[in-house]
Amino acid sequence: MKFKQWHLLVLIGLLVIAGVFYFTKTSDRLGESELRVTYNPMPFNLPSMVEREQQFLAEQGFDVEYNTFAVGHAMAEALVAGELDVAVVMGGTSFITSVAGGRDLKIIASYSQAPSGFALVSTVDSWSIDQLVGKRIAVPFGTEAHYLLGKILQEQGLSFEDIELVNMLVPDGVAALQSGQVDGAMVVEPVLTRLVQNNQVSIIRDGTGLITGLTVSVVSRDLDQRTIDKFLAAQKKTLAYITDNYQEVLELASEETGLPLPLIQKIAPKYQFTLEIDEQVKNTLLDTIDFLYEQGIIRTKPDLNQLL
């Protein structure tokens, strides 16, 4: 009897040990090693394309899940809900509006700047910038394009009250422009260069001298620093690879976006990719906060320390 009881205790002990081992390995696989990130090749997110192709995040020990989002605020909501770990590229304006709305997020790196990658366009030679008053303009609200439109108006001594705004995503705005439903549309790359090259639009004003076209990498504040450090290590390796293999990565971008290589070669020089959060980036964030607050797009002004 005692022999049987001893065997039973041994069996229970082994099962407990096995259970602990399984739980530990499973927790490691589902917790620390899993990384859910955004993947959006458009508008021209070259580092994202290169990283996924070269698997630099996987080299850091992550089991990577790539997710595509149409708009920045959807990324923010996914981060807050715990459904996403890193928004690899989010517009600075979208990020600020999310933080001002109470989302507990932070920037961990800069991603890109491309002032001329954003523009207000019209149908070919239909009107000029001095005829902006009263025009019906399609623009995705709460985005860099929205911010640029405000800056264009400000440059002309105007405000949003002097035009009619229509809240549309860029593809819908382009379709509305081509069908005559709006007079102008805010457009971003790579759509912008393709439309201009095909003589389908005229550029009224791009962002040169008005905005930096800042995009950033964003996480929830409760993401652990070790994961952040490993993510940034992969991003640094990605940028180095782009520098060392520039023609190759442009060919990759052509494959990923379905756009001809000559078009990609025209778009790429507009973009500066860097992880550094320097004074220019900080000043851009502060200027954007001031502008969004003055325009009533946000009701509270986040402190810079709330963003980083």
ChimeraX attribute file (.defattr): number of C-alpha atoms within 10 A of each C-alpha:
attribute: neighborCount
match mode: 1-to-1
recipient: residues
	/A:1	5
	/A:2	7
	/A:3	8
	/A:4	9
	/A:5	10
	/A:6	11
	/A:7	11
	/A:8	12
	/A:9	12
	/A:10	12
	/A:11	12
	/A:12	12
	/A:13	12
	/A:14	12
	/A:15	12
	/A:16	12
	/A:17	12
	/A:18	12
	/A:19	12
	/A:20	12
	/A:21	12
	/A:22	12
	/A:23	12
	/A:24	11
	/A:25	12
	/A:26	11
	/A:27	13
	/A:28	12
	/A:29	14
	/A:30	11
	/A:31	12
	/A:32	14
	/A:33	15
	/A:34	18
	/A:35	20
	/A:36	18
	/A:37	23
	/A:38	20
	/A:39	19
	/A:40	20
	/A:41	17
	/A:42	17
	/A:43	15
	/A:44	23
	/A:45	21
	/A:46	23
	/A:47	26
	/A:48	23
	/A:49	23
	/A:50	23
	/A:51	20
	/A:52	15
	/A:53	12
	/A:54	14
	/A:55	15
	/A:56	20
	/A:57	21
	/A:58	17
	/A:59	11
	/A:60	15
	/A:61	14
	/A:62	20
	/A:63	16
	/A:64	15
	/A:65	13
	/A:66	13
	/A:67	13
	/A:68	12
	/A:69	13
	/A:70	10
	/A:71	15
	/A:72	20
	/A:73	18
	/A:74	13
	/A:75	29
	/A:76	25
	/A:77	14
	/A:78	16
	/A:79	24
	/A:80	18
	/A:81	11
	/A:82	12
	/A:83	12
	/A:84	21
	/A:85	24
	/A:86	25
	/A:87	25
	/A:88	24
	/A:89	25
	/A:90	27
	/A:91	23
	/A:92	29
	/A:93	25
	/A:94	24
	/A:95	27
	/A:96	26
	/A:97	26
	/A:98	21
	/A:99	20
	/A:100	22
	/A:101	14
	/A:102	11
	/A:103	17
	/A:104	17
	/A:105	22
	/A:106	21
	/A:107	20
	/A:108	23
	/A:109	23
	/A:110	22
	/A:111	25
	/A:112	25
	/A:113	20
	/A:114	23
	/A:115	21
	/A:116	21
	/A:117	26
	/A:118	28
	/A:119	24
	/A:120	25
	/A:121	30
	/A:122	25
	/A:123	23
	/A:124	13
	/A:125	12
	/A:126	12
	/A:127	16
	/A:128	13
	/A:129	15
	/A:130	8
	/A:131	8
	/A:132	19
	/A:133	16
	/A:134	13
	/A:135	15
	/A:136	18
	/A:137	25
	/A:138	30
	/A:139	27
	/A:140	22
	/A:141	17
	/A:142	23
	/A:143	22
	/A:144	27
	/A:145	28
	/A:146	21
	/A:147	25
	/A:148	25
	/A:149	25
	/A:150	19
	/A:151	20
	/A:152	23
	/A:153	18
	/A:154	13
	/A:155	11
	/A:156	13
	/A:157	9
	/A:158	15
	/A:159	16
	/A:160	15
	/A:161	10
	/A:162	14
	/A:163	15
	/A:164	14
	/A:165	20
	/A:166	16
	/A:167	14
	/A:168	17
	/A:169	18
	/A:170	18
	/A:171	15
	/A:172	15
	/A:173	23
	/A:174	27
	/A:175	14
	/A:176	19
	/A:177	22
	/A:178	17
	/A:179	11
	/A:180	11
	/A:181	14
	/A:182	21
	/A:183	21
	/A:184	29
	/A:185	34
	/A:186	30
	/A:187	27
	/A:188	23
	/A:189	21
	/A:190	20
	/A:191	20
	/A:192	24
	/A:193	19
	/A:194	18
	/A:195	18
	/A:196	15
	/A:197	12
	/A:198	8
	/A:199	11
	/A:200	15
	/A:201	24
	/A:202	21
	/A:203	23
	/A:204	22
	/A:205	19
	/A:206	22
	/A:207	22
	/A:208	15
	/A:209	9
	/A:210	18
	/A:211	22
	/A:212	21
	/A:213	24
	/A:214	21
	/A:215	25
	/A:216	26
	/A:217	22
	/A:218	27
	/A:219	24
	/A:220	22
	/A:221	17
	/A:222	12
	/A:223	15
	/A:224	11
	/A:225	10
	/A:226	10
	/A:227	18
	/A:228	16
	/A:229	13
	/A:230	17
	/A:231	21
	/A:232	17
	/A:233	14
	/A:234	19
	/A:235	23
	/A:236	15
	/A:237	15
	/A:238	23
	/A:239	19
	/A:240	13
	/A:241	17
	/A:242	18
	/A:243	10
	/A:244	11
	/A:245	11
	/A:246	12
	/A:247	13
	/A:248	13
	/A:249	19
	/A:250	21
	/A:251	16
	/A:252	18
	/A:253	26
	/A:254	17
	/A:255	13
	/A:256	15
	/A:257	16
	/A:258	10
	/A:259	15
	/A:260	13
	/A:261	17
	/A:262	11
	/A:263	14
	/A:264	22
	/A:265	15
	/A:266	12
	/A:267	21
	/A:268	18
	/A:269	10
	/A:270	14
	/A:271	17
	/A:272	12
	/A:273	16
	/A:274	17
	/A:275	16
	/A:276	14
	/A:277	15
	/A:278	12
	/A:279	9
	/A:280	11
	/A:281	19
	/A:282	14
	/A:283	12
	/A:284	18
	/A:285	21
	/A:286	17
	/A:287	13
	/A:288	19
	/A:289	24
	/A:290	16
	/A:291	16
	/A:292	23
	/A:293	17
	/A:294	12
	/A:295	14
	/A:296	10
	/A:297	15
	/A:298	20
	/A:299	13
	/A:300	16
	/A:301	17
	/A:302	20
	/A:303	13
	/A:304	12
	/A:305	7
	/A:306	13
	/A:307	19
	/A:308	14
